[in-house]
């Protein structure tokens, strides 16, 4: 039989774990207040900083009542939200103040950084609510001094965390509205600046189409503000993955994001570009499943999102529509059309690639794909090098 002393010792340990999280949260909130470009977020975080100090004091009070010693340790909050969509080594800067240079990002811009930090905020609030709920349940089943009063203190902290999470839920669409124009301009500008040096020429590129599944149905069933929030979250997350892999966003077309990676005649570089583009496609799927859906679907009950990715490689003509330097630049080429058609054949949360990309992968990467069986009526594209039907390969389940 477990002794009362052992039960109290375990409870004090759990309370100190919660306290270590609140200790770390204090530093994080202070940093967030300093860095966020959104005044509304700044003011709400200042309020929550006071609430967090109160939460720490409540936990210390309960721990002392149970004969324990409150910890000064600080939990590792980064373990609560580990991005699976970024390449290893992609670490956000500790102090993000500078804007991105016109020719490409040296650091994450404040707008992108804010969206990443808000996702971490969501995850942390969820974890803290789970922790407080567990503490309350444990305390209800444990015979301890001043049980009712201690539970009331924990319930007060739980209510404050729920209130902060609810504030994020209500204000996320508004915050996204504030950040979106700057984010989309920066992502597009990077791609346009790259293409500006190649106007009027043909260059080898790897094209990626990322398409949101079921958006037509969502447009007919969702309130327009919810639909806009989902489309923007999808486009932003896909763009962030592209940027983090060294690719470029070409444009946003409805519910699709079209991006590209520079290819090369040199075989070694070509293999690397193809491998990177395929890895980027995989990470796009993970971004939807493990980051957007974890927050918007599982916590805030938005519809679950699914994506399909089509990738092809080939030469594309760089065309500028206008004669001014800032006139829009677009791509024309067989691989652009093929990538779009490949996407239409691809299933939800799948990545499909054209024959040119497949042949450029190393043998190990090729084994991850199988040839897609396509009826003749659905596919009329040929490989101009062989005059045979152009093959499409889909990532294995």
C-alpha positions in Angstrom: 0.0 0.0 0.0 1.3 3.4 -0.9 2.0 5.6 2.1 0.5 9.0 2.6 4.1 10.4 2.7 4.8 8.9 -0.7 1.6 10.3 -2.2 2.4 13.8 -0.8 6.0 13.5 -2.1 4.8 12.6 -5.6 2.2 15.5 -5.5 4.9 18.0 -4.5 7.1 16.8 -7.4 4.3 17.4 -9.9 3.6 20.8 -8.4 7.3 21.7 -8.8 7.2 20.5 -12.4 4.3 22.9 -13.0 6.2 25.7 -11.2 9.3 25.1 -13.3 7.1 25.6 -16.4 5.7 28.8 -15.0 9.3 30.0 -14.1 10.3 29.5 -17.7 7.0 30.9 -19.0 7.8 34.2 -17.2 11.0 34.7 -19.1 9.3 33.7 -22.4 6.5 36.1 -21.9 8.9 39.0 -21.2 10.8 38.1 -24.4 7.5 37.9 -26.3 6.4 41.3 -25.1 9.7 42.8 -26.3 9.6 41.1 -29.7 6.0 40.9 -30.9 5.1 43.5 -33.6 1.4 43.3 -32.7 0.3 45.8 -30.1 -2.8 43.8 -29.1 -0.6 40.8 -28.4 1.8 42.9 -26.4 -0.9 44.3 -24.1 -2.5 40.8 -23.6 0.9 39.3 -22.8 1.5 42.0 -20.2 -1.7 41.1 -18.5 -0.8 37.4 -18.7 2.6 38.1 -17.2 0.9 39.4 -14.1 -1.3 36.2 -14.1 1.8 34.0 -14.4 3.4 35.7 -11.4 0.2 35.0 -9.5 0.2 31.3 -10.7 3.8 30.9 -9.5 2.9 32.3 -6.0 -0.1 30.0 -5.8 2.0 27.0 -6.6 4.7 28.0 -4.1 2.0 28.5 -1.4 0.6 25.0 -2.0 4.1 23.3 -2.1 5.1 24.9 1.3 1.8 23.8 2.8 2.6 20.3 1.9 6.0 20.5 3.4 8.0 20.9 0.2 10.5 23.4 -1.1 9.4 25.4 -4.2 11.9 25.0 -7.1 13.7 27.8 -8.9 14.3 25.5 -11.9 13.1 26.5 -15.4 11.6 23.9 -17.7 12.8 23.5 -21.3 9.8 24.9 -23.1 11.2 24.1 -26.6 10.5 20.4 -25.9 6.7 21.2 -25.9 6.8 22.2 -29.6 9.4 20.7 -31.9 8.9 21.6 -35.5 9.1 18.6 -37.8 8.8 20.7 -40.9 12.2 22.5 -40.8 15.6 21.1 -41.8 17.9 20.3 -38.9 19.8 23.3 -37.8 17.1 25.8 -38.7 17.0 27.7 -35.4 15.1 30.9 -34.9 17.3 33.8 -33.8 17.1 34.8 -30.2 16.7 38.4 -31.0 14.7 39.1 -34.2 14.7 42.8 -34.9 16.0 43.3 -38.5 14.0 43.2 -41.7 14.9 40.8 -44.5 17.3 42.0 -47.2 15.7 42.4 -50.6 17.8 39.6 -52.1 16.8 36.9 -49.5 16.3 36.3 -45.8 19.3 36.3 -43.5 17.0 36.0 -40.4 13.4 35.3 -40.0 11.4 38.5 -40.5 9.3 39.7 -37.5 6.0 38.7 -39.2 7.2 35.1 -39.8 8.8 34.9 -36.4 5.5 36.1 -34.8 3.5 33.3 -36.4 6.0 30.7 -35.3 5.9 32.0 -31.8 2.1 32.1 -31.7 2.0 28.4 -32.6 4.4 27.8 -29.7 2.1 29.9 -27.5 -0.9 27.7 -28.4 1.0 24.5 -27.7 2.3 25.8 -24.3 -1.2 27.0 -23.2 -2.6 23.6 -24.1 0.2 21.8 -22.2 -0.3 24.0 -19.1 -4.1 23.4 -19.1 -3.5 19.7 -19.3 -1.0 19.9 -16.4 -3.3 21.9 -14.2 -6.2 19.6 -14.9 -4.0 16.6 -13.9 -3.0 18.4 -10.7 -6.6 19.2 -9.8 -7.7 15.6 -10.4 -4.7 14.2 -8.3 -5.4 16.6 -5.5 -9.1 15.6 -5.4 -8.1 12.0 -4.9 -5.5 12.7 -2.2 -6.2 13.3 1.5 -4.2 16.5 2.2 -4.4 19.4 4.5 -6.6 22.4 3.2 -7.5 20.3 0.2 -10.5 22.5 -0.9 -8.5 25.7 -0.6 -5.5 24.3 -2.6 -7.8 23.0 -5.3 -9.4 26.4 -5.6 -6.0 28.0 -6.1 -5.2 25.6 -8.9 -8.6 26.1 -10.5 -8.0 29.9 -10.5 -4.7 29.3 -12.5 -6.5 26.9 -14.8 -9.2 29.5 -15.6 -6.5 32.1 -16.4 -4.8 29.7 -18.8 -8.1 28.9 -20.4 -8.8 32.6 -20.8 -5.5 33.2 -22.5 -6.0 30.3 -24.9 -9.5 31.5 -25.7 -8.1 35.0 -26.4 -5.7 33.5 -28.9 -8.6 31.5 -30.5 -10.7 34.7 -31.0 -7.9 37.0 -32.1 -5.9 34.6 -34.3 -7.8 35.6 -37.5 -7.4 39.3 -36.7 -3.7 38.8 -36.0 -3.2 36.8 -39.3 -5.0 39.7 -41.1 -2.5 42.1 -39.7 0.6 40.0 -40.6 -0.5 38.5 -43.9 0.1 41.4 -46.3 3.7 41.7 -45.1 4.4 38.0 -45.1 3.0 37.4 -48.6 4.9 40.4 -50.0 8.2 39.1 -48.6 7.8 35.5 -49.8 6.8 36.6 -53.3 9.5 39.2 -53.4 12.3 36.7 -52.8 11.1 34.6 -55.8 10.7 37.6 -58.0 14.1 38.9 -57.1 15.7 35.6 -58.1 13.8 35.5 -61.5 14.6 39.1 -62.2 18.2 38.1 -63.1 16.9 35.6 -65.7 14.2 37.5 -67.6 14.0 36.5 -71.3 15.9 33.3 -70.8 15.2 29.6 -70.1 16.6 28.0 -67.0 16.2 24.5 -65.4 13.9 24.6 -62.4 12.1 22.1 -60.2 8.4 23.2 -59.8 6.3 22.3 -56.7 2.5 22.6 -56.6 1.0 22.4 -53.1 -2.7 22.2 -53.3 -5.2 22.3 -50.4 -7.7 19.4 -50.6 -11.4 20.0 -50.3 -11.3 23.8 -50.4 -14.3 24.0 -52.7 -16.5 22.1 -50.2 -15.1 24.3 -47.4 -15.9 27.5 -49.4 -19.6 26.3 -49.5 -19.8 25.2 -45.9 -17.6 27.4 -43.8 -18.1 31.1 -42.7 -15.9 33.2 -44.9 -13.7 34.4 -42.0 -12.9 30.8 -41.1 -12.2 29.9 -44.7 -9.9 32.9 -45.1 -8.0 31.9 -41.8 -7.5 28.4 -43.1 -6.3 29.4 -46.6 -3.9 31.9 -45.1 -2.6 29.5 -42.5 -2.0 26.9 -45.2 -0.3 29.3 -47.6 1.9 30.7 -44.8 3.0 27.3 -43.6 3.8 26.0 -47.0 5.8 29.2 -47.8 7.7 28.9 -44.6 8.7 25.3 -45.5 9.8 26.4 -49.0 11.9 29.3 -47.6 13.5 27.1 -45.0 14.6 24.6 -47.7 16.2 27.3 -49.8 13.4 27.4 -52.4 11.3 30.3 -53.7 7.6 31.0 -53.7 6.4 31.9 -57.2 2.8 32.8 -56.5 -0.4 32.0 -54.7 -3.3 30.8 -56.9 -6.5 30.3 -55.0 -5.9 27.5 -52.6 -2.5 26.5 -54.1 1.0 27.6 -53.5 3.4 27.3 -56.5 7.1 27.4 -55.7 10.4 26.4 -57.4 14.0 25.3 -56.7 16.8 26.2 -59.1 18.1 23.2 -60.9 21.6 22.7 -62.4 23.2 20.9 -65.4 25.9 19.6 -63.1 24.7 16.2 -62.0 25.9 16.5 -58.4 24.0 19.7 -57.8 21.0 18.4 -59.8 20.7 15.4 -57.5 20.9 17.7 -54.5 18.2 20.0 -55.8 15.9 17.1 -56.6 16.4 15.5 -53.2 15.8 18.9 -51.5 12.6 19.5 -53.4 11.3 16.1 -52.6 12.2 16.5 -48.9 10.4 19.9 -49.0 7.3 18.2 -50.4 7.3 15.7 -47.6 7.8 18.5 -45.0 4.8 20.4 -46.5 2.6 17.4 -45.7 4.0 17.2 -42.2 3.5 20.9 -41.7 -0.2 20.5 -42.4 -0.6 17.3 -40.2 1.7 18.2 -37.3 1.5 21.9 -37.0 -1.6 23.5 -38.5 -3.9 20.6 -37.7 -2.5 20.2 -34.2 -3.4 23.8 -33.4 -6.4 24.8 -35.5 -8.1 21.4 -35.8 -7.3 19.5 -32.5 -7.5 22.5 -30.2 -9.7 25.1 -31.9 -11.9 22.7 -33.9 -11.4 24.1 -37.4 -11.8 21.5 -40.2 -8.9 19.1 -40.6 -6.7 20.1 -43.6 -5.1 17.8 -46.2 -2.6 18.7 -48.9 -1.4 17.1 -52.1 2.0 17.9 -53.7 3.1 17.6 -57.3 6.7 18.1 -58.4 8.3 18.2 -61.8 11.6 19.4 -63.3 12.5 21.0 -66.6 13.4 24.2 -68.5 11.1 27.2 -68.0 11.0 30.5 -69.8 11.2 33.6 -67.5 8.6 36.1 -68.6 8.0 39.6 -67.2 4.5 41.0 -67.8 5.4 44.7 -68.2 8.4 46.9 -68.7 9.0 48.2 -65.2 11.4 46.5 -62.8 8.5 45.7 -60.4 6.2 44.2 -63.1 5.2 40.6 -62.2 7.4 37.8 -63.4 6.1 34.4 -64.2 7.2 31.0 -65.6 6.2 29.3 -68.8 7.2 25.7 -69.5 6.2 22.1 -69.9 7.2 21.2 -66.3 4.9 23.9 -65.0 1.9 22.2 -66.7 3.1 18.7 -65.8 3.5 19.7 -62.1 -0.1 21.0 -62.0 -1.5 17.9 -63.7 0.5 15.6 -61.4 -1.0 17.3 -58.4 -4.5 16.7 -59.8 -3.7 12.9 -59.9 -2.3 12.9 -56.4 -4.2 11.7 -53.3 -4.6 13.6 -50.1 -1.4 13.9 -48.0 0.6 12.4 -50.8 3.6 13.6 -52.8 4.0 12.7 -56.5 6.9 13.4 -58.8 7.5 13.4 -62.6 9.9 11.1 -64.4 12.6 13.9 -64.7 12.6 14.3 -60.9 12.6 10.6 -60.2 15.6 9.9 -62.5 17.5 12.7 -60.7 17.1 11.0 -57.2 19.6 8.6 -55.8 18.7 5.0 -55.7 17.7 5.1 -52.0 15.3 8.0 -52.6 13.9 6.3 -55.6 12.9 3.2 -53.5 10.5 5.5 -51.5 8.3 5.9 -54.6 6.3 3.6 -56.8 5.0 4.2 -60.4 1.5 5.6 -60.5 -0.9 3.6 -62.7 -2.8 6.1 -64.9 -5.6 5.3 -67.4 -4.9 6.5 -70.9 -7.8 8.8 -70.9 -6.5 10.8 -67.9 -2.9 11.3 -69.0 -1.7 12.3 -72.5 1.7 13.8 -71.7 4.8 12.3 -73.2 8.5 12.3 -72.5 9.9 14.3 -75.5 13.2 12.5 -75.1 11.6 9.0 -75.7 8.2 9.8 -77.2 6.8 7.4 -74.6 4.2 8.4 -71.9 5.7 10.5 -69.2 5.8 8.5 -66.0 4.6 9.7 -62.6 5.7 8.3 -59.3 4.0 8.5 -55.9 5.5 8.4 -52.5 4.9 5.0 -50.7 2.5 5.1 -47.8 
